[in-house]
């Protein structure tokens, strides 16, 4: 467990579907956001809000375990 974490949330109201982590093609200009979130965070997830709101959140450790 981590002593201190910073929680970051990004809210999007453009559609009802949650983002999906995927492996983009090498020449793709998009599709790497959740890969970066996963690499930099200790925990992350997604949540539905009132339609069409969705939130992606991540917790970044401020100290070691």
Residue frames as a rotation matrix with the C-alpha (Angstrom) as fourth column:
UNK 1
0.582 0.813 0.000 0.00
0.813 -0.582 0.000 0.00
0.000 0.000 -1.000 0.00
UNK 2
-0.330 -0.669 0.666 1.15
0.649 -0.673 -0.354 3.54
0.685 0.315 0.657 -0.65
UNK 3
-0.514 0.059 -0.856 1.24
0.775 -0.396 -0.493 6.22
-0.368 -0.917 0.158 2.03
UNK 4
-0.131 0.418 -0.899 0.30
-0.141 -0.906 -0.400 9.13
-0.981 0.074 0.177 -0.20
UNK 5
-0.451 0.048 0.891 -1.38
0.840 0.360 0.406 9.13
-0.301 0.932 -0.203 -3.60
UNK 6
-0.673 0.290 -0.681 -2.54
-0.408 -0.913 0.014 11.82
-0.617 0.287 0.732 -5.96
UNK 7
-0.188 0.692 0.697 -5.88
0.685 0.601 -0.412 11.04
-0.704 0.399 -0.587 -7.61
UNK 8
-0.819 -0.061 -0.571 -6.41
-0.359 -0.722 0.592 12.50
-0.448 0.689 0.570 -11.07
UNK 9
-0.130 0.836 0.534 -9.81
0.561 0.506 -0.655 12.42
-0.817 0.214 -0.535 -12.79
UNK 10
-0.935 -0.054 -0.351 -10.74
-0.259 -0.572 0.778 13.31
-0.243 0.818 0.521 -16.36
UNK 11
-0.155 0.964 0.217 -14.41
0.212 0.247 -0.945 13.69
-0.965 -0.100 -0.243 -17.25
UNK 12
-0.990 -0.087 -0.108 -15.72
-0.095 -0.148 0.984 13.32
-0.102 0.985 0.138 -20.81
UNK 13
-0.241 0.970 0.039 -19.30
-0.133 0.006 -0.991 14.00
-0.961 -0.244 0.127 -21.89
UNK 14
-0.497 -0.026 -0.868 -19.03
-0.834 -0.261 0.486 13.08
-0.239 0.965 0.108 -25.57
UNK 15
-0.129 0.502 -0.855 -20.53
-0.547 0.684 0.483 9.57
0.827 0.530 0.186 -25.43
UNK 16
0.634 0.492 0.596 -21.86
-0.766 0.299 0.569 6.88
0.102 -0.817 0.567 -23.12
UNK 17
0.832 -0.337 -0.441 -19.17
0.228 0.932 -0.282 4.28
0.506 0.134 0.852 -23.89
UNK 18
0.787 -0.616 0.018 -16.22
-0.174 -0.193 0.966 3.86
-0.592 -0.763 -0.259 -21.55
UNK 19
0.351 -0.737 -0.577 -12.71
-0.920 -0.158 -0.358 4.00
0.173 0.657 -0.734 -23.01
UNK 20
0.978 -0.061 0.198 -10.97
0.034 0.990 0.139 0.70
-0.205 -0.130 0.970 -23.66
UNK 21
0.153 -0.986 -0.063 -7.25
-0.608 -0.144 0.780 0.03
-0.779 -0.081 -0.622 -23.36
UNK 22
0.955 0.146 0.260 -5.90
0.113 0.630 -0.768 -1.27
-0.276 0.762 0.585 -26.66
UNK 23
-0.062 -0.992 0.110 -2.66
0.446 0.071 0.892 -1.87
-0.893 0.104 0.438 -28.46
UNK 24
0.700 0.355 -0.619 -2.45
-0.304 -0.636 -0.709 0.79
-0.646 0.685 -0.338 -31.21
UNK 25
0.776 -0.460 0.432 -0.66
0.618 0.412 -0.670 0.27
0.130 0.787 0.603 -34.49
UNK 26
-0.072 -0.926 -0.370 2.92
0.908 -0.214 0.360 1.61
-0.413 -0.311 0.856 -34.53
UNK 27
-0.839 -0.269 0.473 1.96
0.490 -0.753 0.440 4.42
0.238 0.601 0.763 -36.92
UNK 28
0.198 0.980 -0.029 -1.31
0.844 -0.155 0.514 5.30
0.499 -0.127 -0.857 -35.15
UNK 29
-0.538 -0.350 0.767 -1.66
0.057 -0.923 -0.381 8.90
0.841 -0.161 0.516 -33.92
UNK 30
-0.036 0.572 0.819 -4.02
-0.920 -0.340 0.197 7.98
0.391 -0.746 0.539 -31.08
UNK 31
0.671 0.474 -0.570 -4.91
-0.260 0.871 0.418 5.16
0.694 -0.132 0.708 -28.69
UNK 32
-0.187 -0.845 -0.502 -2.05
0.373 0.411 -0.832 5.37
0.909 -0.343 0.238 -26.20
UNK 33
-0.057 0.197 0.979 -3.70
-0.617 -0.778 0.120 7.34
0.785 -0.597 0.166 -23.40
UNK 34
0.824 0.447 0.348 -4.74
-0.544 0.455 0.705 4.44
0.156 -0.770 0.618 -21.19
UNK 35
0.599 -0.714 -0.363 -1.40
0.560 0.698 -0.447 2.69
0.573 0.065 0.817 -21.79
UNK 36
-0.357 -0.720 0.595 0.31
0.048 -0.650 -0.758 5.77
0.933 -0.242 0.266 -20.32
UNK 37
0.261 0.545 0.797 -2.18
-0.818 -0.313 0.483 5.95
0.513 -0.777 0.364 -17.44
UNK 38
0.965 0.135 -0.224 -1.53
-0.031 0.909 0.416 2.30
0.260 -0.395 0.881 -16.60
UNK 39
0.257 -0.956 -0.144 2.27
0.612 0.276 -0.741 2.71
0.748 0.102 0.656 -16.78
UNK 40
-0.494 -0.519 0.697 2.35
-0.045 -0.786 -0.617 5.78
0.869 -0.336 0.365 -14.52
UNK 41
0.091 0.646 0.758 -0.29
-0.853 -0.342 0.394 4.93
0.513 -0.683 0.520 -11.92
UNK 42
-0.895 -0.309 0.322 -0.58
-0.442 0.713 -0.544 2.49
-0.062 -0.629 -0.775 -9.05
UNK 43
-0.505 0.816 0.280 -4.31
0.624 0.570 -0.535 2.08
-0.596 -0.096 -0.797 -9.72
UNK 44
-0.852 0.302 -0.427 -6.79
-0.475 -0.789 0.390 3.34
-0.219 0.535 0.816 -12.30
UNK 45
-0.583 0.712 0.391 -10.33
0.653 0.697 -0.297 2.78
-0.485 0.082 -0.871 -13.47
UNK 46
-0.873 0.408 0.268 -13.39
-0.056 -0.629 0.775 4.17
0.485 0.662 0.572 -15.18
UNK 47
-0.661 0.717 -0.221 -16.84
0.436 0.128 -0.891 5.17
-0.610 -0.685 -0.397 -13.92
UNK 48
-0.379 0.676 0.632 -20.17
0.688 -0.250 0.681 5.96
0.618 0.693 -0.371 -15.54
UNK 49
-0.903 0.244 -0.353 -21.89
0.094 -0.690 -0.718 9.12
-0.419 -0.682 0.600 -14.38
UNK 50
0.169 0.978 -0.124 -25.24
0.076 -0.139 -0.987 10.56
-0.983 0.157 -0.097 -15.39
UNK 51
0.150 -0.084 0.985 -25.65
0.930 0.350 -0.112 10.04
-0.335 0.933 0.130 -19.15
UNK 52
0.895 -0.347 -0.281 -23.47
0.053 0.708 -0.704 10.76
0.443 0.615 0.652 -21.11
UNK 53
0.491 -0.729 0.477 -20.81
-0.846 -0.530 0.060 11.48
0.210 -0.433 -0.877 -18.49
UNK 54
0.830 -0.369 -0.417 -17.86
0.406 0.914 0.000 9.15
0.381 -0.170 0.909 -17.94
UNK 55
0.702 -0.632 0.328 -14.75
-0.711 -0.600 0.366 9.53
-0.035 -0.490 -0.871 -15.79
UNK 56
0.530 -0.684 -0.501 -11.30
0.379 0.720 -0.582 7.98
0.758 0.119 0.641 -16.08
UNK 57
0.832 -0.263 0.488 -9.36
-0.547 -0.531 0.647 8.17
0.090 -0.805 -0.586 -12.82
UNK 58
0.377 -0.785 -0.492 -5.82
0.335 0.610 -0.718 7.26
0.863 0.106 0.493 -11.80
UNK 59
0.983 -0.170 0.074 -3.89
-0.123 -0.301 0.946 7.25
-0.138 -0.938 -0.317 -8.55
UNK 60
0.429 -0.903 0.013 -0.20
0.042 0.006 -0.999 8.13
0.902 0.429 0.040 -8.69
UNK 61
0.596 -0.268 -0.757 2.07
0.796 0.321 0.513 7.28
0.106 -0.908 0.404 -5.75
UNK 62
0.788 -0.330 0.520 3.73
-0.285 -0.944 -0.168 10.28
0.547 -0.016 -0.837 -4.12
UNK 63
0.063 -0.769 0.636 5.91
-0.975 0.090 0.205 8.09
-0.215 -0.633 -0.744 -1.88
UNK 64
-0.550 -0.344 -0.761 7.27
-0.551 0.834 0.021 4.55
0.628 0.431 -0.648 -2.11
UNK 65
0.519 0.779 -0.351 5.56
-0.281 0.543 0.791 1.54
0.807 -0.312 0.501 -0.61
